[in-house]
Each structure stands twice: as structure tokens, then as C-alpha cells.
Amino acid sequence: MITLSHILRAQERIKPYVRRTAIIRNQTLSDLLGTNLYLKLELFQKTGSFKPRGALNKMLQMDAEEKKRGIVAISGGNFAQGVAYAGSLLDVRSLILMSDYTPTNYIEATKSYGADVELFPDFPSLFSAAEAYTKGGRVFFHPYDDPQVMEGYGTLGLEVVEDLPGLTDIILSVGGGGLMSGVTIAVKGLKPEVRIWTVETEGSETLGKALQAGKVVEIHPTSLARILGAPHVAEDALIIAQEHIEKHIIVSDQEAIEQQMYLLERAKILTELASSCILAAAHRIRDQFSDDDHVVLLLCGGNVAVDEMLTYQHLIK
């Protein structure tokens, strides 16, 4: 299990390579929700998401021989770009395995950072290929179920506490649980009284189903928030959630889309549904916040294709 000390070391390790993204107070959202509402703008991290933090932390701990052999990762989205970016910085050969239906903008962005990409028709063939490449010597990078990756993601939590000493609440989304795990351990390690609220969209409830069952559950993701579309939550993430989170909230794709448009119109930022869903959740729990609270929405990513957004229009009332 990761610890605060692991995350503090990760922060020093990756500091030369990542941006310290801003936290801004949004007056419109503060008035709307009756509290002090802040946006952690991690969508302005290099590659458009938090993923380089985890990829860099793991890659920087590889030895010379491992770096020479290169790495292989499975991803259809932001982790692919994070790994590719880390590899380009550290001169490590990166191979990303993706499904055939991965959006073109993700594939092209990943290639632009210097990674090789191979496409496969289904998940079984993806994992079979990854296993073969790992046996051939490449180091496997898991997008969320890896302690070193979680530690890198946890540096986000350190930044929030350091930059907002009055922090009382963080709301964040959950895919496989890597971000939630790292941020929760970091924040609770520094300020145990801070409340952590977690969010998923309907059809991506890896954590929600696991919390109900008391164990990790396999799902078949159907949500339009594809970045949240992990097949299961990490075992350590479930344990951390059971111990530390205040409440887990499920919102609809429609709610996430409506709040995506609201953030674009009022805050002038374009987020993924994996980020905008947390604003939808904030509306659900607004009665939990007071005038004296300081609530952070962790906007984890902003890689959205315009043509993808246009397909959402029929879902908006």
C-alpha cells in the first residue's frame, strides 16, 4: 500500500518534468453552490491530463537495463499520451497497445509524443499482446493498478493542500482508482479532516459496484465518459475508498454533458466528461457545504475532440 512518504518522494522525483497546475476560485460556481468553490486545472498539465505524473514516477525508477528494453502499456486514452510523453523525455522506447475503436485524436496525439502504437480488435488480444511483449523483456505499465503510478498521481493531492491551506473538501472522479488512491493518501496524510467525495458516471461504476459487493467486481463499461471506462477498480483503491471516502456519487452521462457545456460557457474551459461529472456531483451534495468551506473540483483532463462533443447534443435537454 502506498504511503504519504512515497508520494512526497515522488513529488521531488517528477518535479523537473511536470507543471504545477493552478487552483482558481470560481465566483460563479461559488455563488451557485453556496460555498467557496475552486477548480484544480490539471487539464492544463502536459498532454492534457494528470497521467504523466504516474508514468514519469514509474519510468524514473527504472534501471538502465530496463530502459534499454523499453516499456509496453495498454491504453485507449490519456495514459497512452502520458507514457509516450514520459518516454520522449527520458529516451525510453514506448509501445502503446490500443483497441481499433480508439478515437483518432488519441492515437495521433500518442504518436506525436514519439510512441509506437499497435491496434487490436478486442481486449483479450490486447492483453495477450502485452503479456507477450512483457515476456520479451519490456516493462509493463498499468494505467492505475500500480503503486508507483498511484504515487505519481498522489502529487496532485500534495499540490492542492500546499496551495489551499484552508481546504475542506475534494471532489474527484474514479476510473480504475489510481488517482483517487494517490490523492486520498496524500491529502489524508497531511490533513485528515478533509472530506473526499468520489464520482462515477452510470455505466462506469467500478468503484460503486465494488463498494456494494465488498470486493472488486468486473464490469463492461458503457458510459460515454470513456476515460472512466476501466473494467474493474484496483484492489488497493477499494481498500482506500472503504476507509477514507465521505460518499460515492453516481451521476448520469447527461448530467456530465450538461456540466461540460456549463464549464465551457461560464468558466471558459473544456473538460472531459470524466471531469465535468464532478460538477454534476457537487450539485447533488451542495447541502453538505457551508459558506466557510473550501471545496476543490479536481479537473483531471481535457482531451476532447470537437466531433465527439457534437455527438452529445441530442442528450442535452
C-alpha positions in Angstrom: 0.0 0.0 0.0 1.3 3.5 -0.9 2.1 6.0 1.9 2.5 9.7 2.2 6.3 9.4 2.3 6.2 7.6 -1.0 4.2 10.4 -2.6 6.5 13.1 -1.1 9.5 11.3 -2.7 7.5 11.1 -6.0 6.9 14.8 -5.9 10.6 15.6 -5.7 11.4 12.9 -8.4 9.0 14.3 -11.0 9.1 18.0 -10.2 11.5 18.9 -13.1 9.2 17.3 -15.6 5.6 18.3 -14.7 3.7 21.5 -14.4 2.3 22.7 -11.1 -1.2 23.4 -12.3 -3.2 26.2 -10.9 -6.1 26.3 -8.4 -8.5 29.1 -9.0 -11.6 30.2 -7.1 -14.6 30.4 -9.4 -17.1 33.1 -8.3 -20.0 31.9 -10.4 -19.8 28.3 -9.1 -19.2 29.5 -5.5 -22.4 31.6 -5.7 -24.3 28.8 -7.3 -23.3 26.1 -4.7 -23.2 28.4 -1.7 -19.6 27.8 -0.8 -16.0 28.6 -1.8 -15.6 26.6 -5.0 -12.1 26.1 -6.6 -11.0 24.4 -9.8 -7.8 22.4 -9.9 -6.8 22.9 -13.5 -5.0 19.6 -14.1 -6.4 19.6 -17.6 -3.6 22.0 -18.4 -0.9 19.5 -17.5 1.3 18.4 -20.3 -0.7 16.0 -22.6 -3.9 17.3 -21.2 -4.3 15.2 -18.1 -2.7 14.0 -14.8 -1.4 10.8 -16.4 2.3 11.9 -17.0 2.7 12.2 -13.2 2.3 8.4 -12.7 4.1 7.4 -15.9 7.1 9.6 -15.0 7.3 8.4 -11.4 7.5 4.8 -12.6 9.8 5.4 -15.5 12.3 7.4 -13.4 12.7 4.4 -11.1 13.6 2.0 -13.9 17.2 0.9 -14.1 19.4 1.4 -17.2 18.8 -2.2 -18.5 15.0 -1.8 -18.2 15.1 1.5 -20.0 17.1 -0.1 -22.8 14.5 -2.9 -23.2 11.6 -0.3 -23.3 8.1 -0.4 -22.0 4.7 -1.6 -23.1 1.3 -0.2 -22.0 -2.4 -0.7 -22.7 -4.4 2.4 -23.0 -7.1 3.9 -25.2 -6.7 7.5 -23.9 -4.8 9.7 -21.5 -2.4 7.2 -20.1 -1.2 6.4 -23.6 -0.2 10.1 -24.0 1.3 10.3 -20.6 3.5 7.3 -21.1 4.5 8.5 -24.6 5.4 11.9 -23.2 7.5 10.4 -20.4 9.3 8.1 -22.8 10.1 11.1 -25.1 11.6 13.0 -22.1 13.6 10.1 -20.7 14.6 8.4 -24.0 12.7 5.2 -23.3 11.1 3.3 -26.1 7.4 3.2 -25.6 4.9 0.9 -27.2 1.2 1.5 -26.7 -1.4 -1.1 -27.4 -4.8 0.3 -28.3 -8.2 -1.0 -29.4 -9.3 -0.5 -33.0 -12.1 1.8 -31.9 -9.8 4.3 -30.1 -10.7 7.9 -31.2 -8.3 9.1 -33.9 -7.2 12.2 -31.8 -5.9 9.9 -29.0 -3.9 7.8 -31.5 -2.4 10.7 -33.3 -1.5 12.5 -30.1 0.2 9.4 -28.7 2.2 9.0 -31.9 3.2 12.7 -31.8 4.9 12.2 -28.5 7.1 9.5 -30.1 5.5 6.3 -29.1 4.8 3.3 -31.3 1.1 2.3 -31.5 -0.4 -1.1 -32.3 -4.1 -1.6 -32.7 -6.1 -4.7 -31.7 -9.8 -5.8 -32.2 -10.6 -6.6 -28.6 -9.4 -6.6 -25.0 -8.3 -10.3 -24.9 -6.0 -9.7 -27.8 -4.7 -6.5 -26.2 -3.7 -8.3 -23.0 -2.3 -11.3 -24.9 0.0 -9.0 -26.8 1.0 -7.1 -23.7 1.9 -10.4 -22.0 4.0 -11.5 -25.0 5.9 -8.2 -25.1 6.5 -8.4 -21.3 7.9 -11.9 -21.6 10.1 -10.5 -24.4 11.7 -8.0 -21.9 9.6 -4.9 -22.0 8.4 -3.4 -18.7 4.6 -3.3 -18.4 3.0 0.0 -17.4 -0.5 -0.4 -15.9 -2.6 2.8 -16.1 -3.9 2.7 -12.5 -3.2 -0.6 -10.6 0.5 0.1 -9.8 1.9 1.6 -6.6 4.5 3.7 -8.4 1.8 5.1 -10.8 -0.5 5.8 -7.9 2.3 7.7 -6.0 2.8 9.9 -9.0 -0.9 10.7 -9.2 -0.8 11.5 -5.5 1.4 14.5 -6.1 -1.8 16.3 -7.2 -3.1 16.0 -3.7 0.1 17.5 -2.2 -0.3 20.5 -4.5 -3.9 21.1 -3.5 -3.1 21.1 0.2 0.0 23.2 -0.2 -1.7 25.8 -2.4 -5.0 25.9 -0.5 -4.3 25.6 3.3 -8.0 26.1 4.1 -9.0 23.1 2.1 -12.1 21.2 3.5 -13.3 19.1 0.6 -12.1 17.5 -2.7 -14.4 16.0 -5.3 -12.8 13.7 -7.9 -13.8 11.1 -10.4 -12.8 7.4 -10.4 -11.9 5.2 -13.3 -9.7 2.4 -12.1 -8.9 4.2 -8.8 -5.3 5.2 -9.3 -5.9 8.9 -9.0 -8.3 8.5 -6.1 -5.8 6.3 -4.2 -2.9 8.7 -4.6 -4.8 11.9 -3.9 -6.6 10.4 -0.9 -3.4 9.1 0.8 -1.7 12.4 0.2 -4.5 14.6 1.4 -5.5 12.5 4.4 -1.8 12.2 5.3 -1.5 16.0 5.6 -5.0 17.0 6.6 -7.0 14.0 7.9 -10.1 16.2 8.4 -10.5 16.9 4.7 -13.5 15.1 3.1 -13.0 13.1 -0.1 -16.0 12.7 -2.3 -15.8 10.3 -5.3 -17.8 10.3 -8.5 -18.5 7.9 -11.3 -21.0 8.0 -14.3 -23.6 5.4 -14.8 -22.1 2.6 -16.8 -18.6 3.1 -15.4 -19.2 2.1 -11.8 -16.1 0.1 -11.0 -15.8 1.6 -7.5 -19.6 1.8 -6.9 -20.2 -1.9 -7.7 -17.1 -2.9 -5.6 -18.3 -0.9 -2.6 -21.7 -2.6 -2.9 -20.2 -6.1 -3.2 -17.4 -5.5 -0.7 -14.9 -6.8 -3.3 -13.6 -6.0 -6.8 -16.2 -6.6 -9.5 -15.6 -6.9 -13.2 -17.9 -4.6 -15.3 -18.4 -3.9 -19.0 -18.2 -0.1 -19.3 -21.0 1.6 -21.3 -20.6 5.2 -20.2 -19.8 8.0 -22.7 -17.1 9.1 -20.2 -14.7 6.7 -21.8 -11.7 7.8 -19.7 -13.6 6.3 -16.7 -14.1 3.0 -18.5 -11.9 0.7 -16.6 -13.1 -3.0 -16.4 -12.5 -3.1 -12.6 -11.2 -0.9 -9.8 -7.8 -1.7 -8.2 -7.8 -3.8 -5.1 -5.9 -1.2 -3.1 -8.2 1.5 -4.4 -11.2 -0.3 -2.9 -9.5 -0.6 0.4 -8.6 3.1 0.5 -12.1 4.1 -0.5 -13.7 1.9 2.1 -11.6 3.6 4.8 -11.4 7.2 3.7 -14.1 8.5 1.3 -17.0 10.5 2.6 -19.5 9.4 0.0 -19.5 7.9 -3.5 -21.9 9.6 -6.0 -23.2 8.2 -9.3 -24.3 10.7 -12.0 -25.7 10.2 -15.5 -23.9 10.9 -18.8 -26.5 13.5 -19.5 -25.6 15.4 -16.3 -21.9 15.2 -17.1 -22.6 16.6 -20.6 -24.7 19.4 -19.3 -22.0 20.4 -16.8 -19.3 20.1 -19.5 -21.2 22.7 -21.5 -21.7 24.9 -18.4 -18.0 24.8 -17.6 -17.2 25.8 -21.2 -19.7 28.7 -21.2 -19.1 30.0 -17.7 -15.5 29.0 -16.8 -14.2 29.1 -20.4 -12.6 25.6 -20.0 -13.4 22.5 -22.0 -13.1 19.3 -19.8 -13.6 15.7 -20.5 -16.8 14.1 -19.1 -14.6 12.5 -16.5 -14.0 16.0 -15.1 -17.4 17.6 -15.7 -19.2 14.8 -13.9 -17.7 16.0 -10.6 -19.5 19.3 -11.0 -22.7 17.4 -11.5 -21.9 15.5 -8.3 -21.2 18.8 -6.5 -24.8 19.9 -7.3 -26.1 16.6 -5.7 -24.3 17.2 -2.4 -24.4 21.0 -2.2 -26.3 20.9 1.1 -23.2 19.4 2.6 -21.2 22.6 2.1 -21.2 25.8 4.1 -20.1 29.4 3.5 -16.9 28.6 5.3 -15.9 25.5 3.4 -13.3 25.5 0.6 -14.2 22.8 -2.0 -11.9 21.7 -4.8 -13.1 20.1 -8.0 -10.2 18.2 -9.4 -10.5 18.7 -13.2 -8.3 15.8 -14.3 -8.4 16.0 -18.1 -9.4 18.0 -21.1 -8.7 15.8 -24.1 -12.0 16.2 -26.0 -12.4 16.0 -29.8 -14.9 18.5 -31.3 -16.7 15.9 -33.3 -17.1 13.8 -30.2 -18.8 16.7 -28.4 -21.2 17.2 -31.3 -22.5 13.7 -30.9 -23.6 14.6 -27.3 -26.0 17.3 -28.4 -29.1 15.0 -28.6 -28.6 14.2 -25.0 -28.9 17.7 -23.7 -32.4 18.9 -22.7 
